[in-house]
Amino acid sequence: MDVRHLTFLLLFYLASGFFISMGVLRASEVGRRYYLYHGLGAAVLALGSWLVLGNHEVIPYVEKGLLWSVVFYTGYALTAGGRWWLSTPFYIFGLFSSLYVIIADLVPTVAHASPASPDFSLFFSNALLSALLLGFTMAAMIVGHWYLVQPKLSIAELRRTTLIFIGLLFVRFAFGSYGLWTLTSGKGEMEIYRYLLGGYPGLFIVMRWFWGLVGPLVLCYFIWSTVRIRSTQSATGILYVAVVCVLAGEILSQYLALFHGIVM
């Protein structure tokens, strides 16, 4: 495992999660341009993840899944907002290709993990939650920006994506806290102190939990408060900070999973 693989995961998880987020928006509200611009953006991120991966040691199925994802993301971007029967198959196949890539990439990762590492289901849950949280955090911020393009856009679109983002964040917090508990259970107070603050990976675990989980949770109160009063610009500004926190937290999360077999 190396930094190139970590970069691939960040790009593809962001692309797939953002692509999935487009399915919760109403085309009659956001308009076809939203899907065109941002659907193609997801396709570019997926293509970028494939280019970053290059000739890395990975089973061929991952590369095929990546290329199919690019095709389905692009097809959805070009057809969404029009006839639903044409865009829906692209969305469904894009969804399945995203899950396929995540699973296919995890198989060799888990196979080479140490016997003490968590089982496949925890690795998969960690990866899926990471993709969804990255995607919906970015989606909430971009929908907030979309009010500048379409001032008459219903506040319901921002409210819906924000609620999903907050819900995912609470689930992610519970998952990460469970991971932290399993790492520290059975240790004495001094052992926990030395493990978390005495070097690596302990310091990264602390940073991941506080910066990537607690930080965004604190911001949720302010984000939802501004959404409730329809202050879209203020909500978007705070969502910018949330995006930075989530990005940093998920980079650390995938680093811990890849290099240390720790899921949280």
Number of C-alpha atoms within 10 A of each C-alpha: 11 10 11 14 20 20 18 20 26 20 21 26 28 26 33 29 25 25 29 23 22 22 15 11 19 13 17 10 16 20 16 16 15 21 25 18 12 20 27 21 18 27 26 18 21 28 20 19 25 22 12 17 19 14 9 11 10 16 12 10 12 20 20 14 22 23 17 18 30 26 19 25 31 23 22 27 27 20 20 25 21 13 9 11 10 15 18 16 14 22 23 15 17 25 19 15 24 29 18 18 22 22 18 18 20 17 15 13 18 19 11 10 17 10 10 8 16 16 14 15 9 16 23 18 15 21 23 19 19 27 25 25 28 28 24 27 29 26 26 27 24 17 23 27 18 17 18 12 13 12 10 10 18 14 19 14 17 26 18 14 23 25 15 18 23 22 13 19 26 16 14 21 19 14 18 21 15 13 18 17 12 12 18 15 9 10 11 10 10 8 13 16 13 12 18 18 15 12 10 11 16 18 14 18 25 15 17 24 21 15 20 27 23 17 17 26 18 11 17 20 11 15 23 18 14 17 20 14 10 16 15 21 16 15 25 23 14 18 25 15 15 23 22 15 20 23 21 15 27 26 18 22 24 24 23 19 22 21 15 14 21 24 26 32
